[in-house]
Amino acid sequence: MLTLKRSPGQSVVIGSPLGPIGTVRVASISGKHVKLEFDFPVHIEVNRAELAERKSASPTQSVGMTQRPG
């Protein structure tokens, strides 16, 4: 497992730097809460772990994350 320290506004590139799959950016930190921004192509699903587990347990149920424009 890789552990990185990032500050608000800093990002992590996923995939090759020459052709990344996407990026994860730290939007803000408030107490114990961290807001992350995910910038991935629409065809790549991004789910919270608890929703991913629920989806894998019940593959007929559609539970996920909707992407926001912008």
TIRO-2110 file (N, C-alpha, C; in Angstrom, 1 decimal):
// TIRO-2110
0.8, -1.2, 0.0, N, 1, A
0.0, 0.0, 0.0, CA, 1, A
0.9, 1.2, 0.0, C, 1, A
0.5, 2.2, -0.8, N, 2, A
1.2, 3.5, -0.9, CA, 2, A
0.5, 4.5, 0.0, C, 2, A
1.3, 5.2, 0.8, N, 3, A
0.8, 6.3, 1.6, CA, 3, A
1.4, 7.6, 1.2, C, 3, A
0.6, 8.6, 0.9, N, 4, A
1.1, 9.9, 0.5, CA, 4, A
0.5, 11.0, 1.4, C, 4, A
1.3, 12.0, 1.6, N, 5, A
0.8, 13.2, 2.3, CA, 5, A
0.5, 14.3, 1.2, C, 5, A
-0.6, 14.9, 1.3, N, 6, A
-1.0, 15.9, 0.3, CA, 6, A
-1.7, 17.0, 1.1, C, 6, A
-1.5, 18.2, 0.7, N, 7, A
-2.2, 19.4, 1.3, CA, 7, A
-3.3, 19.8, 0.4, C, 7, A
-4.3, 20.6, 0.9, N, 8, A
-5.4, 21.1, 0.1, CA, 8, A
-4.8, 21.8, -1.2, C, 8, A
-5.4, 21.4, -2.3, N, 9, A
-5.0, 21.9, -3.6, CA, 9, A
-4.0, 21.0, -4.4, C, 9, A
-3.4, 20.1, -3.6, N, 10, A
-2.4, 19.2, -4.3, CA, 10, A
-3.2, 18.0, -4.8, C, 10, A
-2.6, 17.3, -5.8, N, 11, A
-3.2, 16.2, -6.5, CA, 11, A
-2.3, 15.0, -6.6, C, 11, A
-2.9, 13.9, -6.9, N, 12, A
-2.2, 12.6, -7.2, CA, 12, A
-2.6, 12.2, -8.5, C, 12, A
-1.7, 11.9, -9.4, N, 13, A
-2.0, 11.4, -10.8, CA, 13, A
-2.1, 9.9, -10.7, C, 13, A
-3.1, 9.3, -11.3, N, 14, A
-3.3, 7.9, -11.4, CA, 14, A
-3.0, 7.4, -12.8, C, 14, A
-2.0, 6.5, -12.9, N, 15, A
-1.6, 6.0, -14.2, CA, 15, A
-0.3, 6.7, -14.6, C, 15, A
0.1, 6.5, -15.8, N, 16, A
1.3, 7.1, -16.4, CA, 16, A
1.2, 8.6, -16.4, C, 16, A
2.2, 9.3, -16.0, N, 17, A
2.2, 10.8, -16.2, CA, 17, A
2.0, 11.2, -17.6, C, 17, A
2.4, 10.4, -18.6, N, 18, A
2.3, 10.8, -20.0, CA, 18, A
0.9, 10.6, -20.5, C, 18, A
0.1, 9.7, -19.9, N, 19, A
-1.3, 9.4, -20.3, CA, 19, A
-2.1, 9.0, -19.1, C, 19, A
-2.3, 9.9, -18.1, N, 20, A
-2.9, 9.4, -16.9, CA, 20, A
-4.4, 9.0, -17.0, C, 20, A
-4.8, 8.1, -16.2, N, 21, A
-6.2, 7.6, -16.2, CA, 21, A
-7.0, 8.7, -15.6, C, 21, A
-6.5, 9.4, -14.5, N, 22, A
-7.2, 10.4, -13.9, CA, 22, A
-6.4, 11.0, -12.7, C, 22, A
-7.1, 11.9, -12.0, N, 23, A
-6.4, 12.6, -10.9, CA, 23, A
-7.3, 12.6, -9.7, C, 23, A
-6.7, 12.6, -8.5, N, 24, A
-7.4, 12.8, -7.3, CA, 24, A
-6.8, 14.1, -6.6, C, 24, A
-7.7, 15.0, -6.3, N, 25, A
-7.2, 16.3, -5.7, CA, 25, A
-7.8, 16.5, -4.3, C, 25, A
-7.0, 17.0, -3.4, N, 26, A
-7.5, 17.3, -2.0, CA, 26, A
-8.2, 18.7, -2.1, C, 26, A
-9.5, 18.7, -2.0, N, 27, A
-10.2, 20.0, -2.1, CA, 27, A
-10.1, 20.8, -0.8, C, 27, A
-10.3, 20.1, 0.3, N, 28, A
-10.3, 20.8, 1.6, CA, 28, A
-10.1, 19.7, 2.7, C, 28, A
-9.7, 20.2, 3.9, N, 29, A
-9.6, 19.4, 5.1, CA, 29, A
-10.2, 20.2, 6.2, C, 29, A
-11.1, 19.6, 6.9, N, 30, A
-11.8, 20.3, 8.0, CA, 30, A
-12.0, 19.3, 9.2, C, 30, A
-11.2, 19.5, 10.2, N, 31, A
-11.2, 18.5, 11.3, CA, 31, A
-10.8, 17.1, 10.8, C, 31, A
-11.6, 16.1, 11.0, N, 32, A
-11.4, 14.8, 10.6, CA, 32, A
-11.9, 14.5, 9.2, C, 32, A
-12.4, 15.5, 8.5, N, 33, A
-13.0, 15.3, 7.2, CA, 33, A
-12.1, 15.8, 6.1, C, 33, A
-12.0, 15.0, 5.0, N, 34, A
-11.2, 15.4, 3.9, CA, 34, A
-12.1, 15.3, 2.7, C, 34, A
-12.2, 16.4, 1.9, N, 35, A
-13.0, 16.4, 0.7, CA, 35, A
-12.0, 16.2, -0.5, C, 35, A
-12.3, 15.2, -1.3, N, 36, A
-11.5, 14.8, -2.5, CA, 36, A
-12.3, 15.1, -3.7, C, 36, A
-11.6, 15.5, -4.8, N, 37, A
-12.2, 15.7, -6.1, CA, 37, A
-11.5, 14.7, -7.0, C, 37, A
-12.4, 14.0, -7.8, N, 38, A
-11.9, 12.9, -8.7, CA, 38, A
-12.1, 13.4, -10.1, C, 38, A
-11.1, 13.4, -10.9, N, 39, A
-11.2, 13.7, -12.3, CA, 39, A
-10.8, 12.5, -13.2, C, 39, A
-11.9, 11.8, -13.6, N, 40, A
-11.7, 10.6, -14.4, CA, 40, A
-12.6, 10.6, -15.6, C, 40, A
-12.3, 9.8, -16.6, N, 41, A
-13.3, 9.7, -17.7, CA, 41, A
-14.6, 9.2, -17.2, C, 41, A
-15.7, 9.5, -17.9, N, 42, A
-17.0, 9.1, -17.5, CA, 42, A
-17.2, 7.6, -17.4, C, 42, A
-16.5, 6.9, -18.3, N, 43, A
-16.7, 5.4, -18.3, CA, 43, A
-16.0, 4.7, -17.1, C, 43, A
-15.2, 5.4, -16.3, N, 44, A
-14.6, 4.8, -15.1, CA, 44, A
-15.4, 5.1, -13.9, C, 44, A
-15.9, 4.1, -13.2, N, 45, A
-16.8, 4.3, -12.0, CA, 45, A
-15.9, 4.7, -10.8, C, 45, A
-16.3, 5.6, -10.0, N, 46, A
-15.7, 6.0, -8.8, CA, 46, A
-16.8, 5.8, -7.7, C, 46, A
-16.5, 4.9, -6.7, N, 47, A
-17.5, 4.6, -5.7, CA, 47, A
-16.8, 4.7, -4.3, C, 47, A
-17.6, 5.1, -3.3, N, 48, A
-17.1, 5.0, -1.9, CA, 48, A
-17.0, 3.5, -1.6, C, 48, A
-16.1, 3.1, -0.7, N, 49, A
-15.9, 1.6, -0.4, CA, 49, A
-17.2, 1.0, 0.0, C, 49, A
-18.0, 1.6, 0.9, N, 50, A
-19.2, 1.0, 1.4, CA, 50, A
-20.2, 0.7, 0.3, C, 50, A
-20.3, 1.7, -0.7, N, 51, A
-21.2, 1.5, -1.8, CA, 51, A
-20.7, 0.4, -2.8, C, 51, A
-19.4, 0.4, -3.0, N, 52, A
-18.8, -0.7, -3.8, CA, 52, A
-19.1, -2.1, -3.3, C, 52, A
-19.0, -2.2, -1.9, N, 53, A
-19.3, -3.5, -1.3, CA, 53, A
-20.7, -3.8, -1.4, C, 53, A
-21.6, -2.9, -1.3, N, 54, A
-23.0, -3.1, -1.5, CA, 54, A
-23.3, -3.5, -2.9, C, 54, A
-22.7, -2.9, -3.9, N, 55, A
-22.9, -3.2, -5.3, CA, 55, A
-22.5, -4.6, -5.6, C, 55, A
-21.3, -5.0, -5.0, N, 56, A
-20.8, -6.3, -5.3, CA, 56, A
-21.6, -7.4, -4.6, C, 56, A
-22.2, -7.1, -3.5, N, 57, A
-23.1, -8.0, -2.8, CA, 57, A
-24.4, -8.2, -3.5, C, 57, A
-24.9, -7.2, -4.2, N, 58, A
-26.2, -7.2, -4.9, CA, 58, A
-26.0, -6.6, -6.3, C, 58, A
-25.4, -7.4, -7.2, N, 59, A
-25.1, -6.8, -8.5, CA, 59, A
-26.3, -6.3, -9.4, C, 59, A
-27.5, -6.7, -9.0, N, 60, A
-28.7, -6.2, -9.7, CA, 60, A
-29.2, -4.9, -9.3, C, 60, A
-28.7, -4.5, -8.0, N, 61, A
-29.1, -3.2, -7.5, CA, 61, A
-28.1, -2.1, -8.0, C, 61, A
-28.7, -1.0, -8.5, N, 62, A
-27.8, 0.1, -9.0, CA, 62, A
-27.6, 1.1, -8.0, C, 62, A
-26.5, 1.0, -7.3, N, 63, A
-26.1, 2.0, -6.3, CA, 63, A
-24.7, 2.5, -6.7, C, 63, A
-24.6, 3.9, -6.8, N, 64, A
-23.3, 4.4, -7.2, CA, 64, A
-23.2, 5.9, -7.0, C, 64, A
-22.3, 6.4, -7.7, N, 65, A
-22.0, 7.9, -7.6, CA, 65, A
-22.3, 8.5, -8.9, C, 65, A
-23.1, 9.6, -8.9, N, 66, A
-23.3, 10.3, -10.1, CA, 66, A
-22.2, 11.4, -10.3, C, 66, A
-21.8, 11.6, -11.5, N, 67, A
-20.7, 12.6, -11.7, CA, 67, A
-21.3, 13.9, -11.9, C, 67, A
-20.7, 14.9, -11.3, N, 68, A
-21.1, 16.3, -11.5, CA, 68, A
-20.3, 16.9, -12.6, C, 68, A
-20.9, 17.7, -13.4, N, 69, A
-20.2, 18.4, -14.4, CA, 69, A
-19.2, 19.4, -13.8, C, 69, A
-18.1, 19.6, -14.5, N, 70, A
-17.2, 20.7, -14.2, CA, 70, A
-16.0, 20.3, -13.4, C, 70, A
END
